[in-house]
């Protein structure tokens, strides 16, 4: 078995090196859906994130998120 770096990892590394804070890409699991990846190492003190949940699908507080 040949061990190769997946193309998506190479793309991610290139985006991080370019200084991007995130990347949007189409979902392969949910047709018409979109995924977001945020590169925390590229965030600065002026960056902020806010959830957009018009249908109320996201958990309302930390109790809704399972602990690792």
Protein Blocks (a to p, Z undefined) as FASTA:
>chain_A
ZZdddfklmmmmmmmmnopabdcdddfklghiacddddfklpcfkbccddddfkopacfb
fklpccZZ
